[in-house]
Amino acid sequence: MSGLDPILGTHEIVTPSDMEELGRRIGGMLRPGDLVVLTGPLGAGKTTLTRGIGAGLNVRGPIQSPTFVLARTHPSLDGGAPLVHVDAYRLGSAAELDDLDIDFDGSVVVVEWGRGMVDGIRDVWWELEIEREWHGHGQDDACYGVQHEAELDADAPRRVKVTRHGTPTTLEG
């Protein structure tokens, strides 16, 4: 097993600090060349999880959503791999992600909103799908009205499903 394989499956997260702690644990498992895709609705905790990953990797912060700059590189504070934090929400294709000229081999790369954009970049990558409940119905209707804006930062249980995509390659020597 490697990367996030030891934590494959679904994890119940109760508070934002629990989400950040899961991120710290994940950060301690990641190595240069690892790619993680975060999927979930607005306010699900993608950036909070990434903040924890950054802490686990011991990179320079602060970790904030890179929505307007598309990608931020956070150098390591101890000679380890840098964290490249990407927000792919405004990207239209995998080609646009490639145009960002990210060092996928030498960095740990976390891509928010990256579902469908990373195929072929790595042989193996992990997706963390974050679900949160809205009024107990489990649906994301945050974009349909301002009545939910106050809930975006509220403590609400989340489920984080960790899956591995791709096929590991083996080197024969």
N, C-alpha and C positions, 0 to 999 in steps of 0.2 A: 504494500500500500504506500501511496505517496500523496503529497498535497493534502487535499481536504477529504480524501477517501475515508479516514477514520470517523468523520462526522456526517457521512451521508445519511439522509433521512430527514425527518421533520423535528424541529425544535420549537418548544413553546417559550415565548418571550413575554414577560409581564410588564416590564418598565423600560424606558429608554436606557437606563443604566445597565439593565440586563442585555440590551441590544449591543451596547458599547462593549460590554464584557465578552460577549460572543465574538465580536470583532477582534478583541485582543487575542483571544484563543486562536482564531483563524490566522491573524497576523503572525503568530508564532509558528504556524505550520507552513507558511508560504515561502517560496524560494524564487530566485531570479528565473524568469521565463514562465511563471505561473500567471494564468489569466482567470479572472473571476468576473462574471456578469451578474449584476444586481437587477432584479425585476420586481416591480411592485408599484402600486399607485402613489400618487402625490401624498407626501406625509407619512409614508409607510415606515421610514427609518433607514433608507439607503445611505444617506450621508452620515447618520449616527453610526451605522455599522462600519462604514469606511473610516470614520474617526477612530474607532476601536482598532481596526486593522492597522492604521497608521501607528497607533500606540504600540501594538504588538510587534511591528517592524522597527520601532524606534526611529521614526522619521521626523523631520522638522515640520512643524505645524504652522499655523492652524489648518486643520482639514475643514474646508468649506466646499459647498457645492460649486463645481466649475461651470455652471450653466452658461455664463456669458463668455467665458474664455475657452470653453470646450474641454480643455485638459490642463491639469496642473501636475507638475513633477515635484515631489517632496523628497529631497535628498536624505540619505541615512545619516544618523548622528553617530553611528558606530562602525562604519565601513561596510554595512550590509547593503542589500538591494534597495534602490529608491522605489518609492511608490508613485505610480502614474495613475492619477484619478481622472477619469474621463466621464463627461456627461454627454451621451449620444442622443439626447432628446431632440435636438435640432438638426441632427445629421440625417440625410436622406438615404444613405446607402453605405455598404461596407467600403466602397471605394473612397468615400469621404472620410471614413475612419482611417483608412490607409494613408490618406493625404496628410494626416496629422504627424506622420513620420515618428511614430512612437518606437522606442527601443524595447520591443517585446521580449527580446532574448535576455537583456541585462536588467530588467525591471520586473517588479510585481505590478501588474496592470489590473485595475478595477474599473469596469465600465458600467455606469448606471444607464438604464434604458438601452442596453446593448443587445437584447434578444434579436436574433436574426442578422446581426452585423459582424459576428466574429467567426463564422464558419470558415475554416481554412487558414485562420491565422495561427492556430496551435493545433497539434494533434489531439490534445486533451485540454479541456477547460471545465470550470465548475460554474454552475448557475445557482444563485441563491434567490429563490422566489419568496418575497415577503408578502404575506396577506394580513390585512387588518379588518376588523369588523366595523360597520357603520350601523349604529342603532340596532345591533344584534342581528343584522341581516347578512353580513359578510360580503356586501357589495361595495364597489367604489363608485359613488355618484358625486364625488367631491367637485367635479368640474361642472356640475349642472346647477349650482346655486351657491350663493354666499352663506346660506344657513349653516354650512359645514366648516367654514373657515376657522372658527374657534376650536374645532375638533382636531385640526391638523397637528397641533402640538400637544394635544391631550394624551395622557397616559391611557393606552388601550392595549389589550393583549394582541400579540402578533404571532403568526406561525411562520417560521423560516424553513423552507424546504431546500435541502442541499442535494444537488444532482451532479453527476459527472457526465460530460458529453465527449464524444470522440473516442478514438481507439489508441491506446498507448502503442508506441513503436518500440521495438527492441533492437539494440545495436549488437551485431554479431562481430566478434573480433577475432 
